[in-house]
Amino acid sequence: MASAPEELGSAVFMATQTISEKPPLLQANFIAGFQAIGEERYHHKHPFHLLMHEGKLTRGQLQAWALNRYYYQSRIPIKDAAILARSEDPAFRVAWRKRILDHDGDGATPGGIEKWLRLVEATGLPRERALNGDGILPATRYAVQAYVDFVSTHSHLEAVASSLTEMFSKKLITLRVDRLRQHYPWLSGGLDYFSGRMTQAPEDADFALAWVVKHARTREDQDKAHAALRAKCDILWAQLDALHHAYVNPAWPPPGAFIPSEQHA
């Protein structure tokens, strides 16, 4: 008769063996898993975005959004550089560096960061405020740094998979541009960022998805890739949680945060 420790050890071994022996998902099911995560967790359903698309945000609330989102945008090339530096595959690096140029520009054509600064200006704020990081919410800084840390410390596969929120961004951008023009016509001169992302994001998503599908060879790899996308969705959602708490309800901006002027509140 086996002792209790022996029975426990056997149970642990069998559980570990069961997990490791789970067969990989079929490609279609693996991809469907990403789609399901996006439908459930992508920030298109966040209350702050819903208010934006319904035309219910004030100029001050949109200023806070543009200012804090700029901090996220400014770290995207840093995040992508970290992913690029981890690859030993020249073909991957060539494909991935396009993302850095898309955001930083090439010296002749403005990139996404410059275009976002124009959006900040369209809200009525000076670009210097965004460049200096004045008034950024602490939670925004923590969430954005969490993303940079994630791609730097997790596996290369997980880092690439975390970018797959771009699978869902074109639909959100299409809706956003339409509603911003409809409800906030004074922003129309600052929407060039979104025009570029309409083509850039799907191209980037197609490459990243194909790469992840090819390199996630085991069920464990696939599960980690799905988890990475969930983590990225959580990071995006957390940024909007901070904005909603600070500027919508209960509208308690923390010390040092941007405060809209009374006329824009």
N, C-alpha and C positions, 0 to 999 in steps of 0.2 A: 504494500500500500504506500503510495507516494505521500511524502510529507507536504505540509501547507506551503513552505517555501518552494518546493519543487513544482507543485501545481501552479503557483503564481508565476514562476519563471516560464513554465510551459505555455501559460496563457499569454504572457507578454510576447514570447517568441512567435506564437501563432498569429497574434494581432499584427505584429510587425511584418511577418511574412505575408499576411493577407493584403496589407497596404502596399507593400512593395510589388506584389504580384498582380495588382489591379491592371487590367489591360488598358492600353492607351485608347482614348476616345477616337472614334472615326473623325476624319477631318471636318466633315460637315457639322458634327456634334460639338467638336472643339470650338469651331467658329461661332456656332449658335450660342455657346456659353458666353462668349464676349458680348454678343448682341443682347442676351438676356440681362447681363450685368449693366449694360448701358441703359436699357429701358428702365431698370429698377433704380439705378444709383446715379446716373449722370445728372448734372446740375440744371438741366432744362426744366426740372420740376420744382426747383427751389422757390419758396415764396417770394424772395427778393426778385428773381427773374420774372415770376408771374406778375408781380406788381409793375415791373418795368414794361412788360409787353402789353399790359392793360392801360398804360398811360397814367399810372397812379403815383409815380415817383416825382418828387419835387426836383428843382434844379440842384439844390444843395445835396440831395441824396444821390443824384447822378454824378455830381462832382466827387463825392466820397467814393463812389464805385470806380470812376475813371482813375482817380488818384491811387487807390489801393490796387486796382488791377494793373496799373502801370508797374508797380513793384514786382508783380508776378511776371509780366512780360519781360522786364529787364533781366530776369534770372533765367529765362528760357534758353538763351544761347550758352549760358554757363552750364546749365543742365545738359544740354546737347553736347557741349565740349567734353563733359565728363563721360558721357556714353561713348563718344567717338574715341576718346583716349584709351578706353578699355579694350578696343577691338584690335586684333592682330591681322584682320582681313582688309587688305587695301580696297577691295570692291565695296565693302561695307562703309569704310571711312569716306570714300568718294561720294557715295549716296547720302550718307548722313550729314556731311558738311554743308549740303544744300540748305539744311534747316538753319544753320548758323547764319548763312548769307541772307536767307529770307528775313531774319529778324534784325541782323546788324546792318544790312545793306552791303553794297560792294564799293562804296566810295562815290559812285555816280548815280545809282538808283537808291532812293530811300528804302530802308527796310521797315519791318513791322514796328520796331521800337519808335522810330521817328514818326511813323504814321499814328501810333498811339499817343504820342506827345501832342500831335495836332488835334486829336480827339479831346485830350485834357484841355487844350486851349479853347476848343469849341464850347466846352461847358462853362467857360468864363474864368478858368484858373490859369495862372502863368505856368509855363512849362518848367520853370526853375523850381517850382514847388515839388513837382514830381521828381525831377532830377536829383534834388537834394534829399528826397525822402521825408519831407516835412509832413507830419500829421498822419503817417501810415499807422494803421492799427497794429498793436503788438501781436494780435492773433494772426494777422496777415503775414507778418515777418516769420512767425513760428511755422505756419503752414507752408509757406514757400520754401523755407530752409529745410523743412521735412522732406520736400520733394527732391531737392538737390542732394540731401543726405541719402535718400532712398536709392537713387540711381548710382550713387557712389559706393554704397556698401552692400547692396544686394547683387545677385548674379547678373551677368550681362543680359541673359534672357529676360529676367524680371525687369531690368531697367528698360529694355526695349518695349516689353509688353505694357509697361505703365504709360507709354505714349499713346496707347490705342484708344484713348478718349477721342482722338481725332476721327475715329470711325463715325462718331455721332455729331461732330461739330458743324458740318455743312448745313444740316437741317435746322439747327439752332441759329446759325448765323443768318440764314435766309429769313427766318422769322424775325430775328432781332432787327435786321436792317429795315425790313418792311415796317415794323412797329415803331422804331425810332424815328423814321421819316414821317410816319403818320402822327405820332403823339408829341414828338419833340423836334419840330422842323428847324429849330435854331441849332440843332446838332448836324444838319445835313452836310456842312462843309468839313466835318471831321470824321467821316465814315469810310475813308479810303482803306483803312486797315482791314475791314471786313471784306472788301472787294477782293483783295489779294488772297485772303485765306479761303475764299470759296473754291479756288483751284489748288492752292498749296496743301491744305489740310487733307483732302481726299488722296492726293498723290502720296503724301507722307504716310497716310494710314495704309494704303495699299502695299507700299514697300514693307512697312513694319509688320503688318499682318502676315504677309508671305514669309518674311524672315522668321517670325515666331513659330508659324506652323511648321516650317522646315526644321527648326532647331529644337522644338519641344518634342523630344523623341519618346519620352516615357510618360506614364500617367502622372508621376510626381512632377515632372517638368510642366505638364499641362495645368495641373492644379496650381502650381506656383505662378504661372502666367495669368491665370484667372484672378488669383489673389492680388497680383500686382495691379491689375486694372481696378479692382475694388479699392485698393489703397489710394490710387490716383483719384478716383471719384470722391473718396472721403476727403482728400486734400482740397479739391475744388469746392466741395460742399461746405467745408469748414470756413473757407474764406467768405462765403456768402452768409453763413451763420453769423460771423463777426460783424459784417456790414448791417445785417438785419437788426442785430441786438444793439448796435451803436447808434443807428440812424433811423430805425423804423419803430421797433417795439422791443424793449421799453425806451429806446432812444437814449441810451446812457453811454456816450462816448467816453473812453478812459482818458486819464490825464495825458496831455500831450497830443491827443488825436485831433485831426481836422475838425473844425467847427464851422458849419455853414453860416454865412451871414444871415441876419434876421430876414432880409428880403428874399432869400433863397431857401429858407428853412421849410 
